[in-house]
């Protein structure tokens, strides 16, 4: 089938088989490899992208279902000037990256949540649901949680974008003292 995907503001006219998942088309046909494939069952969240602004597991969505719709991948988070998105800065500052395999999915689900609810940092239950919706085997979720709170607060203008951490640790020290 002939389809046109609008990915990160760029049109991609494609010929795809109707059974191909959006994740595969993004990675193989559009060459946007930031969308990672983990479980391919919609459980892990590594393949999360924004479809018309809503976080979806791209391994469960057929590419043909996205014809003419707006898709945003992790490659589309940075600003037009290349400056990192506040979430990307927060993930770096809070050491929420570890191996990085799950990071694109977390960034995208958090971006959708923050766009939907800018006060997310003040709603612990909703924040827990957002962070808990994806799987991470490295970070223990605490740095990811802190990063999303940091980005929400930065967006609300309550902290500077370049602060080292949300905590009172001296510059260059993590919460565990290292």
Secondary structure, DSSP 8 states (H G I E B T S, - for coil): -EEEEEETTEEEEEE--TT-BHHHIIIIIS--TTS--SSSSSSS-TTEEEETTEEEETTSSBGGGGTT-EEE-GGGSS-TTS---HHHHHHHHTT--TT-TTHHHHHHHHHHHHHH-TTGGG-HHHHHHHHHTS--SSSTTHHHHHHHHHHHHHHTTSS-TT-S-SS---TT--TT--
